[in-house]
């Protein structure tokens, strides 16, 4: 959104999408534009930036295909692909926007086969449609809206954008197709009835315009907690407000539905929850006991009078040591495993051929150290394209088979369910190792420590991600350029770019940095296993005979996935949905 010189507020299809997610964030952004609060400085997000670049490339690919089919715009014949030049100033003046709207409408009326970056402006709404494509229709040809999205599934926010551009054409007297379309990242083209979308779009637009006008006229910044407007509670603008108020949502594992029920019962902060007693309507007794215990630990770790914020020494309690006792007995052949994967990687495909997304570029393993003081050996299997991924999978499975032949009692430890699901996906994708992966699962060789943690341990942290647990057992903190899964993905993409540029040494240096990050993850998994066993031993509990993962453990991993434990995001849909947002 932006303000014209005359004070009129112009909003876009992206603002519609953003308001659908969080009205509070949209209105706070407006306050910043009006100068009522300091300009918003959101942290840079390398993953989001990369997704945006890939979205641009996707759009350029589709444009190239249309140009190859229809040729460039020829005003004399009224055929070809017309490109509407967007103003260099993103916040253009009213006259420029009106001129671009008029140029777009004139080009459509002239009968262009495709209009790229069609500009629309009606005084309040402004936007740029990816592609308007002339299609046969009863009576006269009509234009269908096609939008490129890097996502692999149609989302309501993307459909609202399609409806917005169709509505602009209808208002200008342009014949519009009955259907609108998304060209997804895997090259799938979806089709949606415009008649189903327009009522929703118009209601959402009216709502957005109303709340923007209300806040513009308010004269003061929006206050947190204003119940007239929806807040998502999770975005970069909501999170500081939640933290500052010690909101009950900070309790690890807390769901927004549970938060709402607690607030109805006048339980609003982590301190309220820690001190509360008695039932709460809508929350089961077992869940309530667990949430209160979690809140008490978080209050211990972050007392109400501590202005420094969450942090400090991590407090914990092993409330069910017997769950640790269900782990297999340690074996000299044990392995500690972690994938590094890029959900945004896709091999080039021919036009119209669906893309095959995602590459597991590193299978990393730390072996049990040969002696107590020895450095645990690190073994890596790299893959830089789809063919190499198959080779890496085969090599990894052969490595496991040989290891199991020497150490029949060995297990492979990992944290969160991703490693299991990725192995199954890889075996299916490449048509190799399916029986072996099934055997690993059936024999209980793969052991998910996240399930054990959630069944046995509470800490004063607000999440049960591996990185949040590491202060308990890792002597040396993470260092270097790569410290998160997102860093690893971006670093790998940049490494591939320097390889293609011929900078071999830099390529190798970047891979080494990724390997160090992965090795630390694997070592962290080893140290966590040993730390859990040591804590259980303090309660007189020892590991039992090797057992397979139970259904309850798998269910626990799924139930608590929202805690942020998995460092992998195999779909990255939140990034892909907005990758080609006009705000980029």
C-alpha positions in Angstrom: 0.0 0.0 0.0 1.1 3.6 -0.5 -0.3 7.1 -0.2 -0.8 9.4 -3.2 0.2 13.1 -3.0 -3.5 14.0 -2.4 -3.7 11.6 0.7 -5.6 8.8 -1.1 -4.5 5.4 0.1 -3.8 2.8 -2.6 -3.8 -0.9 -1.8 -2.9 -3.9 -3.8 -3.8 -7.6 -4.2 -0.9 -8.4 -1.9 -2.5 -6.2 0.8 -5.6 -8.3 0.4 -3.5 -11.5 0.9 -1.7 -10.0 3.9 -4.9 -8.9 5.6 -6.3 -12.4 5.2 -3.3 -13.5 7.3 -3.0 -10.7 9.8 -5.0 -7.5 9.9 -2.9 -6.1 12.8 0.2 -6.3 10.7 -1.4 -4.5 7.7 -2.7 -1.7 9.9 0.7 -1.4 11.7 2.3 -1.1 8.3 -0.2 1.7 7.5 0.7 3.5 10.8 4.4 3.4 9.7 3.5 4.9 6.3 1.6 7.6 8.1 4.6 8.4 10.3 2.8 7.5 13.5 5.4 4.9 14.4 9.0 4.3 13.5 9.5 2.7 10.1 9.2 -1.1 10.3 12.6 -2.8 10.0 12.0 -6.5 9.5 14.9 -8.8 9.6 16.3 -9.9 6.2 15.1 -13.3 5.2 17.5 -15.0 2.7 15.1 -17.9 2.1 12.2 -15.5 1.2 14.6 -13.5 -1.0 15.6 -16.7 -2.8 12.0 -17.7 -3.2 11.2 -14.3 -4.7 14.1 -14.7 -7.2 12.8 -18.2 -8.2 9.3 -16.7 -8.6 10.7 -14.1 -11.0 12.5 -16.8 -13.0 9.2 -18.9 -13.1 7.4 -15.8 -14.5 10.1 -15.1 -17.0 10.0 -18.7 -18.2 6.2 -18.5 -18.8 6.6 -15.2 -20.6 9.2 -16.7 -22.9 6.9 -19.5 -23.8 4.1 -17.1 -24.6 6.5 -15.0 -26.8 7.6 -18.2 -28.6 3.9 -19.1 -29.3 2.4 -15.7 -30.2 5.4 -13.5 -31.0 5.9 -9.9 -29.8 3.1 -7.3 -29.8 2.4 -5.9 -33.3 0.0 -3.0 -33.0 -0.7 -3.0 -36.7 -2.1 -6.5 -36.7 -3.3 -6.4 -33.1 -1.6 -9.7 -32.3 1.3 -11.0 -30.1 2.4 -10.5 -26.5 2.1 -6.9 -25.3 4.3 -5.9 -22.4 3.1 -3.0 -20.2 6.1 -1.2 -18.8 5.7 -0.7 -15.0 6.7 2.7 -13.6 10.2 2.8 -12.3 8.8 4.6 -9.2 6.9 1.9 -7.3 4.8 4.6 -5.6 3.8 6.4 -8.8 1.5 9.4 -8.9 -2.2 9.3 -9.7 -1.7 10.5 -13.3 0.9 7.8 -14.1 -1.3 5.0 -12.6 -4.3 6.2 -14.5 -2.3 6.3 -17.8 -1.1 2.7 -17.2 -4.6 1.6 -16.6 -5.8 3.3 -19.8 -2.9 1.8 -21.8 -3.8 -1.7 -20.5 -7.5 -1.3 -21.4 -6.6 0.0 -24.9 -4.3 -2.9 -25.5 -6.9 -5.4 -24.4 -9.5 -3.8 -26.7 -7.0 -3.9 -29.6 -7.0 -7.7 -29.2 -3.5 -8.6 -28.0 -3.1 -12.4 -27.6 -1.4 -11.9 -24.2 -0.9 -8.9 -22.0 2.0 -9.1 -19.6 2.1 -7.0 -16.4 -1.3 -5.4 -17.1 -1.7 -2.4 -14.9 -4.9 -1.6 -13.1 -5.9 1.4 -11.0 -9.4 2.5 -10.0 -8.5 5.2 -7.5 -8.1 2.9 -4.5 -6.9 -0.5 -5.8 -3.7 -0.8 -7.9 -2.1 -3.9 -9.2 -0.2 -5.6 -12.0 -1.5 -8.8 -13.4 1.0 -11.4 -14.6 -0.8 -12.6 -17.8 -4.1 -11.8 -19.4 -4.7 -14.4 -22.2 -7.2 -14.0 -25.0 -9.3 -17.1 -25.2 -12.3 -18.2 -27.3 -15.7 -17.5 -25.7 -19.3 -17.4 -26.7 -20.1 -14.3 -28.7 -16.7 -12.7 -28.6 -13.2 -13.6 -27.4 -12.6 -12.9 -23.7 -9.6 -12.6 -21.5 -8.6 -15.1 -18.8 -6.4 -14.2 -15.9 -3.3 -16.3 -15.5 -1.0 -15.8 -12.5 2.4 -17.5 -11.9 2.9 -18.9 -8.4 5.9 -20.9 -7.2 3.7 -22.8 -4.8 2.5 -26.3 -5.7 -1.0 -25.9 -4.5 -3.7 -23.2 -5.2 -4.3 -21.0 -2.1 -7.2 -18.7 -1.4 -4.9 -15.7 -1.3 -3.7 -16.4 -4.8 -7.2 -16.9 -6.0 -8.2 -13.5 -4.5 -5.5 -11.9 -6.7 -6.9 -13.5 -9.8 -10.4 -12.3 -8.9 -9.1 -8.8 -8.3 -7.7 -8.5 -11.8 -10.8 -10.0 -13.4 -13.0 -7.6 -11.5 -10.9 -4.7 -12.8 -11.5 -5.9 -16.4 -15.2 -6.3 -15.8 -15.4 -2.7 -14.5 -13.6 -1.5 -17.7 -16.0 -3.3 -20.0 -13.6 -6.0 -21.1 -15.0 -9.4 -21.8 -13.7 -11.8 -19.1 -13.5 -15.6 -19.2 -15.6 -17.6 -16.8 -12.4 -19.2 -15.4 -9.2 -17.9 -14.0 -5.9 -19.9 -13.7 -2.8 -20.4 -11.7 0.5 -21.6 -13.3 2.1 -23.3 -10.4 5.7 -23.9 -9.7 5.5 -27.5 -10.9 4.0 -26.2 -14.2 0.5 -27.5 -13.3 -2.2 -25.1 -14.5 -5.2 -24.9 -12.2 -8.6 -23.6 -13.3 -11.2 -21.9 -11.0 -14.7 -20.5 -11.6 -14.7 -16.8 -11.4 -18.3 -16.7 -10.3 -17.2 -18.6 -7.1 -14.4 -16.2 -6.4 -15.8 -12.7 -7.1 -18.2 -12.6 -4.1 -15.4 -13.6 -1.7 -13.0 -11.1 -3.3 -15.5 -8.3 -3.1 -16.3 -9.0 0.5 -12.6 -9.1 1.4 -11.8 -5.9 -0.5 -14.7 -4.1 1.2 -13.4 -5.3 4.6 -9.8 -4.2 3.8 -10.9 -0.8 2.6 -13.0 -0.3 5.7 -10.3 -1.1 8.2 -7.7 0.9 6.3 -10.0 4.0 6.2 -10.8 3.5 9.9 -7.2 3.4 10.9 -6.2 6.3 8.6 -8.9 8.4 10.2 -8.1 7.3 13.7 -5.2 9.8 14.2 -3.2 7.5 16.5 -1.3 4.2 16.1 -3.3 0.9 16.4 -3.1 -0.5 19.9 -2.3 -4.2 20.5 -5.4 -6.2 21.4 -8.0 -4.1 19.6 -10.6 -6.8 19.1 -12.0 -5.1 16.0 -9.1 -6.5 14.0 -7.6 -10.0 13.6 -4.1 -10.7 14.7 -2.3 -13.8 13.6 -0.1 -13.8 16.8 2.8 -15.4 14.9 4.2 -12.9 12.4 7.2 -10.6 12.8 4.9 -7.8 13.9 2.8 -9.8 16.3 5.6 -11.7 18.0 7.2 -8.7 19.8 3.8 -7.8 21.1 3.2 -11.3 22.3 6.6 -11.5 24.0 6.3 -8.1 25.6 3.0 -9.1 27.3 4.3 -12.5 28.4 1.3 -13.9 26.4 0.2 -17.4 27.2 0.9 -18.2 23.6 4.6 -18.2 24.5 4.1 -21.6 26.3 5.7 -24.3 24.2 3.1 -26.4 22.5 0.3 -23.9 23.1 -2.3 -23.8 20.3 -4.2 -20.7 19.4 -7.5 -22.4 20.1 -6.2 -23.3 23.6 -5.1 -19.7 24.1 -8.6 -18.4 23.2 -10.1 -20.7 25.8 -7.6 -19.7 28.5 -8.3 -16.1 27.8 -12.0 -16.7 28.3 -11.1 -18.1 31.7 -9.0 -14.9 32.4 -5.7 -16.7 31.9 -3.7 -14.4 29.7 0.0 -14.7 30.6 2.5 -17.5 31.2 2.4 -16.3 34.8 -1.4 -16.6 35.0 -1.2 -20.1 33.6 1.6 -21.2 35.9 -0.4 -20.1 38.9 -3.8 -21.3 37.7 -5.8 -24.2 39.1 -9.1 -25.9 38.3 -10.6 -26.9 34.9 -10.8 -24.8 31.8 -13.7 -25.3 29.5 -12.6 -26.8 26.2 -9.2 -28.0 27.3 -8.7 -31.6 28.4 -7.4 -32.3 31.9 -4.2 -34.0 30.7 -3.4 -31.3 28.2 -4.0 -28.6 30.9 -1.7 -30.4 33.4 1.0 -30.5 30.7 0.6 -26.8 29.7 0.7 -25.7 33.3 3.8 -27.6 34.0 5.4 -26.2 30.9 4.4 -22.7 32.0 5.9 -23.1 35.4 9.2 -24.0 34.0 9.2 -21.1 31.6 8.4 -18.7 34.4 11.3 -20.2 36.4 13.6 -19.6 33.5 12.2 -16.1 32.7 10.8 -14.6 35.9 8.3 -11.7 35.5 10.7 -9.2 36.9 13.4 -10.1 34.4 13.3 -7.3 31.8 16.0 -9.0 29.7 13.5 -11.3 28.0 13.5 -15.0 27.5 16.9 -16.5 28.0 19.3 -17.5 30.8 20.2 -21.0 31.9 17.8 -23.6 30.7 15.8 -25.3 33.4 14.4 -28.7 32.9 12.7 -31.7 34.5 12.7 -35.3 33.3 9.1 -36.0 34.2 8.9 -39.5 32.7 12.4 -41.2 32.8 10.7 -44.5 31.9 10.1 -43.1 28.4 13.9 -42.7 28.0 14.2 -46.3 29.2 12.3 -47.3 26.1 15.3 -46.3 24.0 17.5 -49.1 22.6 20.6 -49.9 24.6 23.6 -48.1 23.2 25.6 -50.0 20.6 29.1 -49.4 19.2 27.6 -49.3 15.7 25.0 -46.6 16.5 24.7 -43.7 13.9 23.3 -40.2 14.2 21.7 -38.9 11.0 20.6 -35.7 9.5 19.5 -34.6 6.0 20.2 -31.3 4.4 17.6 -30.7 1.7 16.5 -27.8 -0.6 12.7 -27.8 -1.1 13.1 -25.0 -3.7 15.4 -27.0 -6.0 13.9 -28.2 -9.3 15.6 -29.8 -12.3 15.0 -28.0 -15.6 12.1 -29.5 -17.6 10.6 -29.1 -21.0 7.7 -26.7 -21.5 4.5 -28.2 -20.1 6.4 -30.9 -18.2 5.8 -30.8 -14.4 8.8 -29.9 -12.3 10.1 -32.4 -9.8 10.8 -30.3 -6.7 13.2 -30.8 -3.8 16.8 -32.2 -3.6 18.3 -33.9 -0.6 21.8 -32.6 -1.2 23.5 -34.0 1.9 23.1 -37.2 3.9 25.2 -36.6 7.0 26.1 -39.2 9.6 28.1 -39.2 12.8 29.3 -42.6 13.9 29.6 -43.6 17.5 33.1 -42.7 18.6 35.5 -45.6 18.8 36.5 -44.6 22.3 35.1 -42.2 25.0 37.4 -39.4 24.2 37.7 -39.9 20.5 36.1 -37.5 17.9 33.0 -39.1 16.4 33.7 -39.8 12.7 31.6 -37.8 10.2 30.5 -39.5 7.0 28.8 -37.6 4.2 27.0 -38.5 1.0 26.5 -35.5 -1.4 24.1 -35.1 -4.3 24.1 -32.1 -6.6 21.4 -33.3 -9.1 18.7 -35.8 -9.4 21.0 -38.6 -10.7 23.5 -38.0 -7.9 20.7 -38.1 -5.4 19.9 -41.7 -6.5 23.6 -42.6 -6.2 23.8 -41.0 -2.7 20.7 -42.9 -1.6 22.1 -46.2 -2.9 25.4 -45.5 -1.2 23.8 -44.6 2.1 21.7 -47.7 2.2 24.6 -49.9 1.3 26.6 -48.2 4.1 23.8 -49.0 6.5 23.6 -52.6 5.4 27.3 -53.1 5.8 27.2 -51.4 9.2 24.3 -53.6 10.4 26.2 -56.7 9.3 29.0 -55.7 11.7 26.8 -54.3 14.4 23.4 -56.2 14.4 22.2 -54.2 17.5 22.9 -50.7 16.0 20.3 -48.0 15.5 20.1 -44.8 13.5 19.1 -41.8 15.7 17.5 -38.6 14.2 15.5 -35.7 15.5 11.9 -35.3 14.3 10.1 -37.4 11.6 11.7 -35.8 8.5 14.5 -38.4 8.0 12.0 -41.2 7.9 9.6 -39.5 5.5 12.5 -38.3 3.3 13.9 -41.8 3.0 10.5 -43.2 2.0 10.1 -40.4 -0.5 13.5 -40.9 -2.0 13.1 -44.7 -2.3 9.8 -44.1 -4.1 11.2 -41.4 -6.4 14.2 -43.4 -7.5 12.7 -46.9 -7.5 15.5 -48.2 -5.4 15.8 -49.3 -1.8 12.1 -49.4 -1.0 12.3 -52.8 0.6 15.4 -51.8 2.6 13.8 -48.6 3.9 10.6 -50.6 4.8 12.9 -53.0 6.6 14.6 -50.3 8.6 11.2 -49.0 9.7 9.8 -52.5 10.5 12.9 -53.4 12.5 12.9 -50.2 14.5 16.3 -49.2 13.3 15.4 -45.5 12.9 14.9 -43.9 16.3 13.3 -40.5 16.5 14.6 -38.7 19.7 12.1 -36.0 19.3 9.3 -38.4 20.2 11.4 -39.4 23.3 12.0 -35.8 24.3 8.3 -34.9 24.1 7.3 -38.0 26.1 9.8 -37.5 28.9 11.3 -34.0 29.1 10.2 -30.5 29.8 12.4 -27.4 29.7 11.9 -23.7 30.2 12.4 -23.0 26.5 9.5 -21.9 24.3 10.2 -24.6 21.8 11.5 -28.2 21.6 13.7 -27.7 18.5 17.1 -29.3 18.7 18.8 -25.9 18.8 16.7 -24.9 21.8 17.8 -28.0 23.7 21.5 -27.7 22.9 22.4 -25.4 25.9 21.7 -28.5 28.1 24.3 -30.7 26.6 26.5 -29.0 24.0 29.7 -27.5 25.4 30.4 -25.4 22.3 27.7 -23.2 20.7 27.1 -23.1 17.0 29.4 -20.8 15.1 30.1 -19.9 11.5 28.0 -18.5 8.6 25.6 -21.5 8.6 23.7 -21.9 11.9 20.1 -22.7 10.8 18.4 -25.0 8.2 17.4 -21.9 6.2 21.1 -20.8 6.2 22.1 -24.2 4.9 19.6 -24.1 2.0 20.6 -20.5 1.0 24.3 -21.3 1.3 23.8 -24.4 -0.9 22.0 -22.4 -3.6 24.8 -19.8 -3.5 27.4 -22.5 -3.6 25.8 -23.9 -6.8 25.8 -20.4 -8.3 29.6 -20.0 -7.7 30.2 -23.5 -9.1 28.4 -22.5 -12.3 30.5 -19.4 -12.4 33.7 -21.5 -12.3 34.8 -20.4 -8.8 35.8 -24.0 -7.7 37.6 -23.1 -4.5 34.7 -21.0 -3.2 32.3 -23.8 -4.2 34.3 -26.2 -2.1 34.6 -23.8 0.8 30.8 -23.3 0.9 30.2 -27.0 0.9 32.6 -27.4 3.8 30.7 -24.8 5.8 27.4 -26.7 5.1 29.1 -29.9 6.1 30.3 -28.4 9.4 26.7 -27.3 10.1 25.3 -30.8 9.3 28.0 -32.5 11.4 27.1 -30.3 14.4 23.4 -31.4 14.0 24.5 -35.0 13.9 26.8 -34.6 16.9 24.0 -32.7 18.7 21.8 -35.7 18.2 24.4 -38.0 19.7 25.0 -35.8 22.7 21.2 -35.5 23.3 20.9 -39.3 23.3 23.7 -39.6 25.8 22.4 -36.8 27.9 18.9 -38.3 28.1 20.3 -41.7 29.1 22.5 -40.1 31.8 19.5 -38.2 33.2 17.4 -41.3 33.2 20.1 -43.2 35.0 20.0 -40.6 37.8 16.4 -41.9 38.3 17.5 -45.5 38.2 16.2 -46.1 34.7 18.3 -47.9 32.1 17.6 -48.5 28.4 15.8 -51.7 27.6 16.4 -54.2 24.9 16.2 -52.7 21.4 12.6 -52.0 20.4 11.0 -50.5 17.3 9.3 -47.1 17.3 5.7 -47.3 18.5 2.6 -45.9 17.0 2.3 -43.6 20.1 5.8 -42.2 19.4 4.9 -41.4 15.8 1.7 -39.8 16.8 3.5 -37.7 19.4 5.9 -36.4 16.8 3.0 -35.3 14.6 1.0 -33.8 17.5 3.9 -31.6 18.6 5.3 -30.8 15.1 4.1 -27.2 15.6 6.6 -26.7 18.4 9.2 -26.0 15.7 11.2 -29.2 16.3 11.8 -30.1 12.6 14.4 -27.9 11.1 13.4 -28.9 7.6 10.5 -27.5 5.6 10.0 -29.9 2.7 7.2 -27.8 1.1 8.2 -24.2 2.0 4.6 -23.3 1.0 4.6 -20.2 3.2 7.5 -18.8 1.2 6.3 -19.9 -2.2 2.8 -18.5 -1.9 4.1 -14.9 -1.7 7.3 -15.4 -3.8 6.0 -13.3 -6.6 4.2 -10.7 -4.5 4.3 -7.2 -5.9 5.8 -6.2 -2.6 9.1 -7.9 -3.3 
